[in-house]
Structure formats: C-alpha cells, structure tokens
Amino acid sequence: SVNGRPVATLGPGKYFGEIALMHDTPRNATVTAVDSATLLALDRVEFLEALTQHPQSRRVAEAAVRHRLDEDEKS
C-alpha cells in the first residue's frame, strides 16, 4: 500500500523491496501479509556483490526496478 491505498497483490514467488535493495533508497510502499507467508531477506551488500559478478543478472534486476517504477508512475 502507498499512503494507506492498496496498490498491488503479490502471490507465491513474487518479490518486493527491489528498488530499495538496488538503489539504497527508502521504501516507497508498505507490505502487509493477508495470509501466512514465508519470506526471505537479502543482505544488500552481498546481493550487489553477486550482481556485480553476473552482468546478465544485474541487467534483469535493473529491468525489474525500471518496470516497478513505471508501474508506480501509472498508478
């Protein structure tokens, strides 16, 4: 949610927090689980080190961030 307004519903295998993870910025939404969930957390430094070693993975991650930002601008 953003400013108390729901903006997306994510299902199994989806992710969130990629913008803050990639760009070291404050989060731009609040995530609330509506059911039980198993979540995995990534350490930013280790994640970025892994991306640095794999250029294709970095391109995919950057594309995901651009896509999410584009979606945010449309809503």
N, CA and C atoms as an extended XYZ file, in Angstrom:
225
Properties=species:S:1:pos:R:3:atomname:S:1:resname:S:1:resid:I:1 pbc="F F F"
N         0.851       -1.186        0.000 N   SER     1
C         0.000        0.000        0.000 CA  SER     1
C         0.892        1.242        0.000 C   SER     1
N         0.355        2.306       -0.546 N   VAL     2
C         1.032        3.600       -0.537 CA  VAL     2
C         0.029        4.609        0.007 C   VAL     2
N         0.420        5.299        1.061 N   ASN     3
C        -0.477        6.253        1.717 CA  ASN     3
C        -1.802        5.600        2.099 C   ASN     3
N        -1.733        4.331        2.559 N   GLY     4
C        -2.923        3.617        3.004 CA  GLY     4
C        -3.776        3.034        1.891 C   GLY     4
N        -3.383        3.237        0.641 N   ARG     5
C        -4.163        2.756       -0.502 CA  ARG     5
C        -3.494        1.513       -1.095 C   ARG     5
N        -4.236        0.394       -1.196 N   PRO     6
C        -3.646       -0.809       -1.802 CA  PRO     6
C        -3.230       -0.538       -3.248 C   PRO     6
N        -2.055       -1.024       -3.623 N   VAL     7
C        -1.570       -0.810       -4.988 CA  VAL     7
C        -1.270       -2.107       -5.721 C   VAL     7
N        -1.123       -3.209       -5.002 N   ALA     8
C        -0.815       -4.476       -5.665 CA  ALA     8
C        -1.092       -5.632       -4.723 C   ALA     8
N        -1.349       -6.785       -5.312 N   THR     9
C        -1.451       -8.037       -4.572 CA  THR     9
C        -0.434       -8.985       -5.182 C   THR     9
N         0.460       -9.478       -4.353 N   LEU    10
C         1.513      -10.366       -4.834 CA  LEU    10
C         1.214      -11.794       -4.395 C   LEU    10
N         1.553      -12.726       -5.239 N   GLY    11
C         1.334      -14.134       -4.929 CA  GLY    11
C         2.641      -14.880       -4.742 C   GLY    11
N         2.552      -16.203       -4.695 N   PRO    12
C         3.750      -17.027       -4.495 CA  PRO    12
C         4.821      -16.750       -5.537 C   PRO    12
N         6.067      -16.680       -5.069 N   GLY    13
C         7.199      -16.475       -5.953 CA  GLY    13
C         7.451      -15.032       -6.346 C   GLY    13
N         6.617      -14.118       -5.889 N   LYS    14
C         6.793      -12.702       -6.222 CA  LYS    14
C         7.753      -12.056       -5.232 C   LYS    14
N         8.151      -10.850       -5.519 N   TYR    15
C         9.142      -10.170       -4.695 CA  TYR    15
C         8.760       -8.709       -4.502 C   TYR    15
N         9.372       -8.113       -3.512 N   PHE    16
C         9.189       -6.686       -3.256 CA  PHE    16
C        10.457       -6.166       -2.592 C   PHE    16
N        10.619       -4.865       -2.613 N   GLY    17
C        11.779       -4.246       -1.981 CA  GLY    17
C        12.984       -4.099       -2.891 C   GLY    17
N        12.809       -4.437       -4.173 N   GLU    18
C        13.951       -4.420       -5.082 CA  GLU    18
C        14.481       -3.015       -5.339 C   GLU    18
N        13.618       -2.017       -5.284 N   ILE    19
C        14.082       -0.647       -5.544 CA  ILE    19
C        15.023       -0.194       -4.428 C   ILE    19
N        14.610       -0.387       -3.191 N   ALA    20
C        15.460       -0.010       -2.060 CA  ALA    20
C        16.728       -0.850       -2.024 C   ALA    20
N        16.605       -2.121       -2.377 N   LEU    21
C        17.762       -3.013       -2.371 CA  LEU    21
C        18.792       -2.593       -3.409 C   LEU    21
N        18.347       -2.254       -4.585 N   MET    22
C        19.263       -1.909       -5.674 CA  MET    22
C        19.810       -0.488       -5.561 C   MET    22
N        19.020        0.423       -5.018 N   HIS    23
C        19.406        1.833       -5.071 CA  HIS    23
C        19.579        2.493       -3.707 C   HIS    23
N        19.521        1.706       -2.642 N   ASP    24
C        19.731        2.220       -1.284 CA  ASP    24
C        18.864        3.449       -1.014 C   ASP    24
N        17.581        3.298       -1.309 N   THR    25
C        16.617        4.367       -1.070 CA  THR    25
C        15.583        3.888       -0.053 C   THR    25
N        14.896        4.807        0.585 N   PRO    26
C        13.829        4.384        1.493 CA  PRO    26
C        12.744        3.642        0.713 C   PRO    26
N        12.065        2.742        1.402 N   ARG    27
C        10.991        2.003        0.745 CA  ARG    27
C         9.904        2.968        0.325 C   ARG    27
N         9.180        2.625       -0.722 N   ASN    28
C         8.135        3.518       -1.213 CA  ASN    28
C         6.745        2.932       -1.041 C   ASN    28
N         6.648        1.783       -0.339 N   ALA    29
C         5.344        1.173       -0.085 CA  ALA    29
C         5.433        0.349        1.193 C   ALA    29
N         4.275        0.005        1.713 N   THR    30
C         4.175       -0.860        2.885 CA  THR    30
C         3.614       -2.194        2.435 C   THR    30
N         4.246       -3.277        2.866 N   VAL    31
C         3.781       -4.613        2.516 CA  VAL    31
C         3.101       -5.211        3.735 C   VAL    31
N         1.894       -5.723        3.521 N   THR    32
C         1.121       -6.353        4.583 CA  THR    32
C         0.677       -7.727        4.117 C   THR    32
N         1.034       -8.764        4.867 N   ALA    33
C         0.605      -10.120        4.522 CA  ALA    33
C        -0.851      -10.302        4.951 C   ALA    33
N        -1.651      -10.869        4.074 N   VAL    34
C        -3.055      -11.133        4.396 CA  VAL    34
C        -3.259      -12.594        4.764 C   VAL    34
N        -2.220      -13.393        4.661 N   ASP    35
C        -2.246      -14.808        4.992 CA  ASP    35
C        -0.855      -15.174        5.499 C   ASP    35
N        -0.682      -16.390        5.967 N   SER    36
C         0.649      -16.787        6.411 CA  SER    36
C         1.589      -16.797        5.206 C   SER    36
N         2.843      -16.491        5.462 N   ALA    37
C         3.803      -16.401        4.371 CA  ALA    37
C         5.198      -16.756        4.876 C   ALA    37
N         6.001      -17.266        3.978 N   THR    38
C         7.418      -17.476        4.250 CA  THR    38
C         8.174      -16.450        3.422 C   THR    38
N         8.955      -15.634        4.089 N   LEU    39
C         9.691      -14.572        3.412 CA  LEU    39
C        11.183      -14.815        3.534 C   LEU    39
N        11.914      -14.411        2.525 N   LEU    40
C        13.362      -14.485        2.546 CA  LEU    40
C        13.908      -13.066        2.462 C   LEU    40
N        14.923      -12.778        3.242 N   ALA    41
C        15.542      -11.451        3.225 CA  ALA    41
C        16.923      -11.556        2.608 C   ALA    41
N        17.282      -10.540        1.845 N   LEU    42
C        18.591      -10.486        1.212 CA  LEU    42
C        19.410       -9.355        1.819 C   LEU    42
N        20.668       -9.632        2.076 N   ASP    43
C        21.595       -8.607        2.524 CA  ASP    43
C        21.988       -7.766        1.310 C   ASP    43
N        21.849       -6.466        1.414 N   ARG    44
C        22.089       -5.589        0.273 CA  ARG    44
C        23.506       -5.711       -0.279 C   ARG    44
N        24.497       -5.674        0.581 N   VAL    45
C        25.890       -5.714        0.127 CA  VAL    45
C        26.173       -7.031       -0.595 C   VAL    45
N        25.773       -8.137       -0.008 N   GLU    46
C        26.020       -9.437       -0.637 CA  GLU    46
C        25.252       -9.569       -1.951 C   GLU    46
N        24.034       -9.046       -1.985 N   PHE    47
C        23.236       -9.096       -3.209 CA  PHE    47
C        23.921       -8.315       -4.329 C   PHE    47
N        24.360       -7.099       -4.024 N   LEU    48
C        25.016       -6.280       -5.041 CA  LEU    48
C        26.352       -6.883       -5.490 C   LEU    48
N        27.073       -7.509       -4.566 N   GLU    49
C        28.313       -8.185       -4.950 CA  GLU    49
C        28.023       -9.324       -5.920 C   GLU    49
N        26.964      -10.074       -5.659 N   ALA    50
C        26.594      -11.172       -6.557 CA  ALA    50
C        26.214      -10.636       -7.931 C   ALA    50
N        25.466       -9.535       -7.972 N   LEU    51
C        25.085       -8.954       -9.256 CA  LEU    51
C        26.293       -8.441      -10.024 C   LEU    51
N        27.248       -7.896       -9.321 N   THR    52
C        28.452       -7.369       -9.958 CA  THR    52
C        29.198       -8.484      -10.691 C   THR    52
N        29.133       -9.669      -10.145 N   GLN    53
C        29.834      -10.800      -10.747 CA  GLN    53
C        29.053      -11.427      -11.905 C   GLN    53
N        27.791      -11.064      -12.076 N   HIS    54
C        26.954      -11.644      -13.116 CA  HIS    54
C        26.213      -10.527      -13.857 C   HIS    54
N        26.808       -9.975      -14.901 N   PRO    55
C        26.215       -8.842      -15.620 CA  PRO    55
C        24.789       -9.104      -16.116 C   PRO    55
N        24.506      -10.319      -16.568 N   GLN    56
C        23.148      -10.605      -17.044 CA  GLN    56
C        22.144      -10.515      -15.895 C   GLN    56
N        22.511      -11.005      -14.724 N   SER    57
C        21.621      -10.906      -13.562 CA  SER    57
C        21.386       -9.451      -13.186 C   SER    57
N        22.431       -8.642      -13.280 N   ARG    58
C        22.278       -7.214      -12.971 CA  ARG    58
C        21.316       -6.550      -13.958 C   ARG    58
N        21.426       -6.890      -15.235 N   ARG    59
C        20.511       -6.317      -16.233 CA  ARG    59
C        19.070       -6.715      -15.932 C   ARG    59
N        18.850       -7.959      -15.549 N   VAL    60
C        17.498       -8.425      -15.219 CA  VAL    60
C        16.971       -7.691      -13.982 C   VAL    60
N        17.813       -7.541      -12.969 N   ALA    61
C        17.397       -6.842      -11.751 CA  ALA    61
C        17.082       -5.377      -12.040 C   ALA    61
N        17.916       -4.713      -12.825 N   GLU    62
C        17.661       -3.310      -13.173 CA  GLU    62
C        16.370       -3.180      -13.983 C   GLU    62
N        16.115       -4.134      -14.877 N   ALA    63
C        14.871       -4.114      -15.656 CA  ALA    63
C        13.669       -4.272      -14.730 C   ALA    63
N        13.787       -5.098      -13.710 N   ALA    64
C        12.691       -5.270      -12.749 CA  ALA    64
C        12.420       -3.972      -12.003 C   ALA    64
N        13.479       -3.269      -11.628 N   VAL    65
C        13.314       -1.981      -10.939 CA  VAL    65
C        12.646       -0.971      -11.867 C   VAL    65
N        13.116       -0.884      -13.117 N   ARG    66
C        12.512        0.054      -14.069 CA  ARG    66
C        11.035       -0.260      -14.279 C   ARG    66
N        10.714       -1.551      -14.384 N   HIS    67
C         9.327       -1.961      -14.585 CA  HIS    67
C         8.454       -1.530      -13.404 C   HIS    67
N         8.945       -1.765      -12.188 N   ARG    68
C         8.175       -1.398      -10.991 CA  ARG    68
C         7.997        0.109      -10.920 C   ARG    68
N         9.036        0.872      -11.226 N   LEU    69
C         8.927        2.324      -11.196 CA  LEU    69
C         7.941        2.814      -12.258 C   LEU    69
N         7.957        2.197      -13.434 N   ASP    70
C         6.984        2.550      -14.479 CA  ASP    70
C         5.566        2.268      -14.015 C   ASP    70
N         5.352        1.132      -13.351 N   GLU    71
C         4.021        0.799      -12.833 CA  GLU    71
C         3.586        1.828      -11.805 C   GLU    71
N         4.509        2.238      -10.944 N   ASP    72
C         4.185        3.214       -9.901 CA  ASP    72
C         3.767        4.553      -10.515 C   ASP    72
N         4.422        4.955      -11.596 N   GLU    73
C         4.089        6.227      -12.244 CA  GLU    73
C         2.700        6.188      -12.865 C   GLU    73
N         2.284        5.005      -13.342 N   LYS    74
C         0.974        4.862      -13.975 CA  LYS    74
C        -0.173        4.880      -12.973 C   LYS    74
N         0.112        4.487      -11.729 N   SER    75
C        -0.976        4.432      -10.724 CA  SER    75
C        -1.123        5.710       -9.947 C   SER    75
